[in-house]
Amino acid sequence: MSCFQCCMSERRIARKSLKKSIQEYHDTKTLASFANISFKSDSSRRRYITEEIKKIGKGNIAAQIFTFRELCVATQNFNPDSLIGEGGFGRVYKGHIESKNQVVAVKQLDRNGFQGNREFLVEVLMLSLLHHPNLVNLVGYCADGDQRVLVYEFMPNGSLEDHLLELPPGKVPLDWNTRMKIASGAAKGLEYLHEQANPPVIYRDFKASNILLDEEFNPKLSDFGLAKLGPTGDKSHVSTRVMGTYGYCAPEYALTGQLTTKSDVYSFGVVFLEIITGRRVIDNSRPTEEQNLVAWAQPLFKDRRKFTLMADPSLEGAYPIKGLYQALAVAAMCLQEEATTRPLISDVVTAIEYLATGKKQEENVDEGNGEKCDCPVAGTDGAETEADS
């Protein structure tokens, strides 16, 4: 993995030595069994859920418990005018919690949809026990009757998908540095889940619509209902039902159901390629040979003369050429067919942090200056070698 050999800097070693276990996760068996429990369906369900969250969270859950009435007030009875998003799990409304004087995003889960009690509880626990600047904050939840509602901090710039893949006419596209900033922060969120949480957490649903953006376009991962605890001890993977979004799932996971942190690294590679190209991973409106983004990109990875063909046309050439080469090198490494050949997410973070620094990017704008790029990822020849391997 020559592209990443020089990523092992003193800063990386220091980060590894400072890794701290999440204390609330020390009882792995309890949380793992909880995630697979069958929940009661009688009138005591709400009390049961609340008691289980408190018990497993060991009193450390800071999320507020809301009544459904409070959330009706906050969203003006879930007024359609307040609707800010809609997905497979339910609708999201902008609301205002008067007692906190806080603007929030209120996700009302579809009572007939996939995300039931198990996924609801996993998300409450994950977001209550894991805290990082690049993970969305859970304000509270509601489990009144058959209602399942999650209340998050409000992210004023919506999702990465809103600014990248569904850009309406007249809206200014993201510039190169903002794209790299978003990629860097999202990678740091995964790094926290993979390398600081103990046991590690596999996100399993990394995609552009789940990367939310604050007022300064800082990214935060959201939607943890599909997250799984990673392998512990001498286990190399966890086996689970294949879930997630088509196109983003790693090939070995889609084929076998065997899940590792490298599965998330593949999904990151897909999203990073979307960030670079401005193309959706699956786009049936394009010619047949271009409908699958990864399949379209793989042959182009092997010829750096074609790298500029992969840049988002909306950038209008406003990107550092060597920065583009290095970004594509990172994407190619993450998208390796064999999971074992993909980099660790911490190595990805180190590489993309370099790409996210505007000053050094400017030094690489001239394509024809012949200077060797001194960034943490090897030069563009490294991109070709790794993509060919």
HUMOJO-V258398 format. One line per field, one symbol per residue. psi: psi as a letter, one per 20 degrees, with the letter a starting at -180 (. if undefined). burial: + if it has 9 or more other ideal C-beta (glycine too) atoms within 8 Angstrom, else -. Layout:
BEGIN
psi=???
burial=???
END
This chain:
BEGIN
psi=mhhjhjimrhhgggghhjppqohijhmghghghhijqpqqjaijgghggghgggghikjjoipqoqqhghhgghjlllphijpiqpahiaqpqproohhilpprpoooqoijagnbgghghgggggihippqhkpqpogarplpcjpopporqpohjbrhhhigiloqpippqprghhghgggggghhghggghihqorqppgilorhijoqpahjkpqpqrnjhjqqprqrcjqirqprporapphipqghghhijpprhighgghghghhhggghjqqhoniirqgijhogghhhghhhioiijhhiiqphiikjmqpghhgghghggggghjqgphhiqrqhhhgggghhghiohghghijhohjijqppkrhqrahhhggghhh.
burial=+-++--+-+--++-++-----+--+--+--++-++---+-----++-+++-+++-++---+-+-++-+-+++-+++-++--++-+---+++++++++----+-+++++++--+-+-++++++++++++++-+-++++++++++---+++++++++-+++++-+++-------+--++++++++++++++++++++++-++++++++++-+++++--+++++++++++++++------+-----+--++++-++----++++++++++++++++++++++-+++------+++++-+++-++-++--+--+++--+---++++++++++++++++++--+-++++++++++++++++---++--+--------+-++++-+-++++++--
END
